[in-house]
Amino acid sequence: MNMADDTRQGDDGGVSTGIITRTRTKTKKPSLYKVLLLNDDYTPMEFVVHVLERFFNKGREDAARIMMHVHQHGVGLCGLYTYEVAETKVTQVMDYARQNQHPLQCTMEKE
């Protein structure tokens, strides 16, 4: 075989042209999850506002609006996050509520 020749013999005895194919990886956006607060008859409204400010970086006005929505409709959206972030926020809120002896419930669901 001549060294200047570009064609090579393949494993099956045929001629290989030396073409390289590149597989493109297509990245998919991660699924988002809604973090929700659930209404109860015992957790003080001010505590819910505080939770929204502390764990969801809401301003006082936004936090109060969300709290009222939870109070009037039974459930309110705190934010949309990737799975890991949503899971962490739910755990933080639930732990904080228990530490302060409030029955506040926080859940997440796929959008």
C-alpha positions as CSV (number, residue, x, y, z in Angstrom):
1,M,0.0,0.0,0.0
2,N,1.3,3.4,-1.0
3,M,1.7,5.9,2.0
4,A,0.3,8.8,-0.1
5,D,-2.9,6.9,-0.8
6,D,-5.8,8.2,1.3
7,T,-7.9,5.1,1.1
8,R,-7.4,2.4,3.7
9,Q,-8.6,-1.2,3.9
10,G,-11.4,-1.5,6.4
11,D,-11.9,-4.4,8.9
12,D,-14.2,-6.2,6.6
13,G,-11.7,-6.1,3.7
14,G,-13.5,-3.3,1.9
15,V,-12.1,0.2,1.3
16,S,-12.6,2.8,4.0
17,T,-12.6,6.5,3.0
18,G,-11.6,7.8,6.4
19,I,-14.8,10.0,6.9
20,I,-15.4,10.9,10.5
21,T,-18.9,11.5,11.6
22,R,-19.6,13.6,14.6
23,T,-22.7,13.0,16.8
24,R,-24.2,16.2,18.0
25,T,-25.5,16.2,21.5
26,K,-28.8,18.2,21.8
27,T,-29.2,19.6,25.3
28,K,-32.7,19.6,26.6
29,K,-34.0,22.3,29.0
30,P,-34.6,20.8,32.5
31,S,-38.2,20.4,33.6
32,L,-39.5,23.1,35.9
33,Y,-41.4,22.5,39.1
34,K,-43.9,24.7,40.8
35,V,-43.4,25.3,44.5
36,L,-46.7,25.8,46.2
37,L,-47.8,27.0,49.6
38,L,-51.0,25.5,51.0
39,N,-53.5,27.3,53.3
40,D,-54.2,26.2,56.8
41,D,-56.2,27.8,59.6
42,Y,-53.3,28.2,62.1
43,T,-50.2,29.6,60.4
44,P,-50.2,33.4,60.9
45,M,-50.4,35.5,57.7
46,E,-47.3,37.4,58.8
47,F,-45.3,34.2,59.1
48,V,-46.3,33.2,55.5
49,V,-45.2,36.7,54.3
50,H,-41.9,36.2,56.1
51,V,-41.4,32.8,54.5
52,L,-42.0,34.2,51.0
53,E,-39.5,37.0,51.6
54,R,-36.8,34.8,53.2
55,F,-36.9,31.7,51.0
56,F,-38.3,33.0,47.7
57,N,-36.7,36.5,47.7
58,K,-40.1,38.2,47.3
59,G,-40.5,41.8,48.1
60,R,-43.0,42.8,50.9
61,E,-45.7,43.7,48.4
62,D,-45.3,40.5,46.3
63,A,-45.2,38.4,49.4
64,A,-48.4,39.9,50.8
65,R,-50.2,39.4,47.5
66,I,-49.1,35.7,47.3
67,M,-50.1,35.2,51.0
68,M,-53.6,36.6,50.3
69,H,-53.9,34.4,47.3
70,V,-53.0,31.4,49.4
71,H,-55.5,32.5,52.1
72,Q,-58.4,33.1,49.6
73,H,-57.8,30.2,47.2
74,G,-56.2,27.6,49.4
75,V,-52.9,27.4,47.4
76,G,-50.4,29.8,45.9
77,L,-47.4,29.7,43.6
78,C,-44.1,30.7,45.1
79,G,-42.0,30.2,42.0
80,L,-40.8,27.9,39.3
81,Y,-37.5,26.0,39.7
82,T,-35.5,23.0,38.5
83,Y,-36.2,19.8,40.5
84,E,-33.2,20.1,42.9
85,V,-33.9,23.8,43.7
86,A,-37.6,23.2,44.2
87,E,-36.9,20.2,46.4
88,T,-34.5,22.3,48.5
89,K,-37.0,25.2,48.9
90,V,-39.8,22.8,50.0
91,T,-37.5,21.2,52.6
92,Q,-36.3,24.6,53.9
93,V,-39.9,26.0,54.2
94,M,-41.2,22.8,55.9
95,D,-38.2,22.7,58.4
96,Y,-38.5,26.4,59.2
97,A,-42.3,26.1,59.8
98,R,-41.8,23.1,62.1
99,Q,-39.0,24.9,64.0
100,N,-41.5,27.8,64.6
101,Q,-44.3,25.3,65.4
102,H,-46.5,26.2,62.5
103,P,-48.4,23.6,60.3
104,L,-47.6,25.4,57.1
105,Q,-47.4,23.0,54.1
106,C,-45.2,23.5,51.0
107,T,-45.3,21.2,48.0
108,M,-43.9,20.9,44.5
109,E,-45.4,19.7,41.3
110,K,-44.1,19.4,37.7
111,E,-45.3,22.2,35.5
